[in-house]
Each structure stands twice: as C-alpha cells, then as structure tokens.
C-alpha cells in the first residue's frame, strides 16, 4: 500500500503534467501545493 506522501507526490506530478499544454510561453514556472483538502496552484510570470 502506498503512503500518503507517495500519493501526494503522484498527484502533484499529474497536475503539473496536465498543465503543460495549457500554459503560455510567458509563464516561467507553475508550482502545486496540496494541503488537507485544498490544491493551490502558483503561477510565476
């Protein structure tokens, strides 16, 4: 059985992969943070 940490890592990678086709060229970085029942996306231009 996978640990909660492994599941969070996999979820973050899935979110970032899904965003790859949706970001514009002027975005420098996108970070994902998972906290309890919230998923926060940070966009850096």
Biopython code that builds the backbone (N, CA, C, O; Angstrom):
import numpy as np
from Bio.PDB.StructureBuilder import StructureBuilder

atoms = [
    (1, "UNK", "N", (0.843, -1.183, 0.000)),
    (1, "UNK", "CA", (0.000, 0.000, 0.000)),
    (1, "UNK", "C", (0.888, 1.247, 0.000)),
    (1, "UNK", "O", (1.873, 1.314, 0.735)),
    (2, "UNK", "N", (0.538, 2.216, -0.816)),
    (2, "UNK", "CA", (1.332, 3.430, -0.931)),
    (2, "UNK", "C", (1.057, 4.363, 0.241)),
    (2, "UNK", "O", (-0.052, 4.433, 0.771)),
    (3, "UNK", "N", (2.107, 5.070, 0.620)),
    (3, "UNK", "CA", (1.962, 6.032, 1.710)),
    (3, "UNK", "C", (1.282, 7.296, 1.205)),
    (3, "UNK", "O", (1.199, 7.536, 0.000)),
    (4, "UNK", "N", (0.804, 8.089, 2.134)),
    (4, "UNK", "CA", (0.166, 9.362, 1.795)),
    (4, "UNK", "C", (1.150, 10.274, 1.068)),
    (4, "UNK", "O", (0.767, 10.988, 0.141)),
    (5, "UNK", "N", (2.407, 10.253, 1.481)),
    (5, "UNK", "CA", (3.442, 11.065, 0.843)),
    (5, "UNK", "C", (3.597, 10.686, -0.629)),
    (5, "UNK", "O", (3.698, 11.567, -1.483)),
    (6, "UNK", "N", (3.618, 9.409, -0.930)),
    (6, "UNK", "CA", (3.751, 8.952, -2.316)),
    (6, "UNK", "C", (2.543, 9.354, -3.146)),
    (6, "UNK", "O", (2.686, 9.739, -4.307)),
    (7, "UNK", "N", (1.361, 9.270, -2.563)),
    (7, "UNK", "CA", (0.149, 9.680, -3.280)),
    (7, "UNK", "C", (0.156, 11.175, -3.583)),
    (7, "UNK", "O", (-0.257, 11.589, -4.667)),
    (8, "UNK", "N", (0.616, 11.979, -2.647)),
    (8, "UNK", "CA", (0.694, 13.426, -2.860)),
    (8, "UNK", "C", (1.708, 13.740, -3.956)),
    (8, "UNK", "O", (1.448, 14.589, -4.808)),
    (9, "UNK", "N", (2.861, 13.068, -3.945)),
    (9, "UNK", "CA", (3.856, 13.280, -4.995)),
    (9, "UNK", "C", (3.280, 12.942, -6.364)),
    (9, "UNK", "O", (3.484, 13.682, -7.325)),
    (10, "UNK", "N", (2.571, 11.841, -6.453)),
    (10, "UNK", "CA", (1.977, 11.430, -7.727)),
    (10, "UNK", "C", (0.905, 12.424, -8.178)),
    (10, "UNK", "O", (0.818, 12.743, -9.364)),
    (11, "UNK", "N", (0.098, 12.911, -7.249)),
    (11, "UNK", "CA", (-0.938, 13.892, -7.581)),
    (11, "UNK", "C", (-0.320, 15.192, -8.085)),
    (11, "UNK", "O", (-0.804, 15.771, -9.058)),
    (12, "UNK", "N", (0.747, 15.658, -7.430)),
    (12, "UNK", "CA", (1.424, 16.875, -7.875)),
    (12, "UNK", "C", (1.962, 16.718, -9.291)),
    (12, "UNK", "O", (1.797, 17.611, -10.121)),
    (13, "UNK", "N", (2.600, 15.594, -9.569)),
    (13, "UNK", "CA", (3.131, 15.361, -10.909)),
    (13, "UNK", "C", (2.024, 15.290, -11.943)),
    (13, "UNK", "O", (2.189, 15.785, -13.058)),
    (14, "UNK", "N", (0.907, 14.688, -11.595)),
    (14, "UNK", "CA", (-0.228, 14.602, -12.519)),
    (14, "UNK", "C", (-0.793, 15.981, -12.835)),
    (14, "UNK", "O", (-1.118, 16.277, -13.985)),
    (15, "UNK", "N", (-0.908, 16.814, -11.821)),
    (15, "UNK", "CA", (-1.426, 18.174, -12.023)),
    (15, "UNK", "C", (-0.476, 18.968, -12.905)),
    (15, "UNK", "O", (-0.910, 19.639, -13.841)),
    (16, "UNK", "N", (0.815, 18.896, -12.612)),
    (16, "UNK", "CA", (1.786, 19.640, -13.400)),
    (16, "UNK", "C", (1.823, 19.147, -14.841)),
    (16, "UNK", "O", (1.937, 19.953, -15.765)),
    (17, "UNK", "N", (1.728, 17.846, -15.044)),
    (17, "UNK", "CA", (1.707, 17.300, -16.403)),
    (17, "UNK", "C", (0.474, 17.760, -17.162)),
    (17, "UNK", "O", (0.558, 18.068, -18.351)),
    (18, "UNK", "N", (-0.659, 17.809, -16.496)),
    (18, "UNK", "CA", (-1.897, 18.248, -17.147)),
    (18, "UNK", "C", (-1.822, 19.714, -17.551)),
    (18, "UNK", "O", (-2.434, 20.117, -18.540)),
    (19, "UNK", "N", (-1.081, 20.509, -16.798)),
    (19, "UNK", "CA", (-0.963, 21.934, -17.093)),
    (19, "UNK", "C", (0.047, 22.240, -18.195)),
    (19, "UNK", "O", (0.051, 23.350, -18.727)),
    (20, "UNK", "N", (0.890, 21.295, -18.545)),
    (20, "UNK", "CA", (1.945, 21.571, -19.522)),
    (20, "UNK", "C", (1.398, 22.089, -20.847)),
    (20, "UNK", "O", (1.988, 22.993, -21.439)),
    (21, "UNK", "N", (0.308, 21.550, -21.313)),
    (21, "UNK", "CA", (-0.261, 22.003, -22.569)),
    (21, "UNK", "C", (-1.105, 23.251, -22.439)),
    (21, "UNK", "O", (-1.525, 23.818, -23.447)),
    (22, "UNK", "N", (-1.362, 23.692, -21.221)),
    (22, "UNK", "CA", (-2.268, 24.816, -21.000)),
    (22, "UNK", "C", (-1.552, 26.112, -20.635)),
    (22, "UNK", "O", (-2.184, 27.166, -20.561)),
    (23, "UNK", "N", (-0.253, 26.047, -20.407)),
    (23, "UNK", "CA", (0.453, 27.263, -20.001)),
    (23, "UNK", "C", (0.906, 28.059, -21.220)),
    (23, "UNK", "O", (1.086, 27.506, -22.305)),
    (24, "UNK", "N", (1.086, 29.338, -21.032)),
    (24, "UNK", "CA", (1.560, 30.193, -22.118)),
    (24, "UNK", "C", (3.076, 30.351, -22.021)),
    (24, "UNK", "O", (3.680, 30.010, -21.004)),
    (25, "UNK", "N", (3.673, 30.862, -23.071)),
    (25, "UNK", "CA", (5.128, 30.987, -23.119)),
    (25, "UNK", "C", (5.690, 31.969, -22.098)),
    (25, "UNK", "O", (6.850, 31.844, -21.705)),
    (26, "UNK", "N", (4.899, 32.937, -21.662)),
    (26, "UNK", "CA", (5.428, 33.929, -20.722)),
    (26, "UNK", "C", (5.399, 33.460, -19.271)),
    (26, "UNK", "O", (5.871, 34.186, -18.396)),
    (27, "UNK", "N", (4.877, 32.303, -18.989)),
    (27, "UNK", "CA", (4.913, 31.760, -17.628)),
    (27, "UNK", "C", (6.251, 31.074, -17.403)),
    (27, "UNK", "O", (6.676, 30.239, -18.202)),
    (28, "UNK", "N", (6.907, 31.433, -16.314)),
    (28, "UNK", "CA", (8.219, 30.872, -16.002)),
    (28, "UNK", "C", (8.118, 29.553, -15.245)),
    (28, "UNK", "O", (8.917, 28.642, -15.458)),
    (29, "UNK", "N", (7.131, 29.461, -14.363)),
    (29, "UNK", "CA", (7.056, 28.287, -13.500)),
    (29, "UNK", "C", (5.647, 28.158, -12.941)),
    (29, "UNK", "O", (4.952, 29.154, -12.736)),
    (30, "UNK", "N", (5.240, 26.934, -12.700)),
    (30, "UNK", "CA", (3.975, 26.647, -12.022)),
    (30, "UNK", "C", (4.292, 25.671, -10.899)),
    (30, "UNK", "O", (4.923, 24.638, -11.122)),
    (31, "UNK", "N", (3.857, 25.999, -9.707)),
    (31, "UNK", "CA", (4.059, 25.126, -8.555)),
    (31, "UNK", "C", (2.706, 24.700, -8.012)),
    (31, "UNK", "O", (1.726, 25.442, -8.086)),
    (32, "UNK", "N", (2.670, 23.494, -7.466)),
    (32, "UNK", "CA", (1.441, 22.940, -6.903)),
    (32, "UNK", "C", (1.694, 22.604, -5.440)),
    (32, "UNK", "O", (2.705, 21.989, -5.100)),
    (33, "UNK", "N", (0.777, 23.009, -4.586)),
    (33, "UNK", "CA", (0.871, 22.704, -3.164)),
    (33, "UNK", "C", (-0.431, 22.046, -2.733)),
    (33, "UNK", "O", (-1.516, 22.534, -3.051)),
    (34, "UNK", "N", (-0.323, 20.945, -2.014)),
    (34, "UNK", "CA", (-1.501, 20.224, -1.538)),
    (34, "UNK", "C", (-1.510, 20.292, -0.018)),
    (34, "UNK", "O", (-0.553, 19.877, 0.636)),
    (35, "UNK", "N", (-2.596, 20.818, 0.540)),
    (35, "UNK", "CA", (-2.726, 20.977, 1.977)),
    (35, "UNK", "C", (-4.137, 20.596, 2.392)),
    (35, "UNK", "O", (-5.108, 21.261, 2.031)),
    (36, "UNK", "N", (-4.234, 19.525, 3.146)),
    (36, "UNK", "CA", (-5.514, 18.988, 3.595)),
    (36, "UNK", "C", (-6.444, 18.776, 2.405)),
    (36, "UNK", "O", (-6.182, 17.902, 1.579)),
    (37, "UNK", "N", (-7.508, 19.541, 2.296)),
    (37, "UNK", "CA", (-8.475, 19.356, 1.209)),
    (37, "UNK", "C", (-8.341, 20.404, 0.119)),
    (37, "UNK", "O", (-9.250, 20.569, -0.694)),
    (38, "UNK", "N", (-7.210, 21.121, 0.091)),
    (38, "UNK", "CA", (-7.023, 22.197, -0.880)),
    (38, "UNK", "C", (-5.852, 21.886, -1.800)),
    (38, "UNK", "O", (-4.850, 21.309, -1.378)),
    (39, "UNK", "N", (-5.990, 22.274, -3.053)),
    (39, "UNK", "CA", (-4.896, 22.228, -4.015)),
    (39, "UNK", "C", (-4.646, 23.662, -4.450)),
    (39, "UNK", "O", (-5.525, 24.308, -5.018)),
    (40, "UNK", "N", (-3.441, 24.157, -4.179)),
    (40, "UNK", "CA", (-3.079, 25.529, -4.529)),
    (40, "UNK", "C", (-2.152, 25.497, -5.736)),
    (40, "UNK", "O", (-1.199, 24.719, -5.778)),
    (41, "UNK", "N", (-2.439, 26.348, -6.716)),
    (41, "UNK", "CA", (-1.588, 26.488, -7.889)),
    (41, "UNK", "C", (-0.943, 27.861, -7.848)),
    (41, "UNK", "O", (-1.624, 28.865, -7.637)),
    (42, "UNK", "N", (0.364, 27.911, -8.047)),
    (42, "UNK", "CA", (1.106, 29.169, -8.069)),
    (42, "UNK", "C", (1.692, 29.349, -9.461)),
    (42, "UNK", "O", (2.410, 28.480, -9.955)),
    (43, "UNK", "N", (1.385, 30.474, -10.090)),
    (43, "UNK", "CA", (1.868, 30.780, -11.428)),
    (43, "UNK", "C", (2.876, 31.917, -11.333)),
    (43, "UNK", "O", (2.584, 32.966, -10.758)),
    (44, "UNK", "N", (4.050, 31.711, -11.892)),
    (44, "UNK", "CA", (5.101, 32.725, -11.881)),
    (44, "UNK", "C", (5.345, 33.198, -13.304)),
    (44, "UNK", "O", (5.580, 32.393, -14.205)),
    (45, "UNK", "N", (5.287, 34.507, -13.499)),
    (45, "UNK", "CA", (5.485, 35.101, -14.828)),
    (45, "UNK", "C", (6.859, 35.705, -14.934)),
    (45, "UNK", "O", (7.214, 36.253, -15.977)),
]
sb = StructureBuilder()
sb.init_structure("model")
sb.init_model(0)
sb.init_chain("A")
sb.init_seg("    ")
for serial, (resi, resn, name, xyz) in enumerate(atoms, 1):
    if name == "N":
        sb.init_residue(resn, " ", resi, " ")
    sb.init_atom(name, np.array(xyz, "f"), 0.0, 1.0, " ", f" {name:<3s}", serial, name[0])
structure = sb.get_structure()
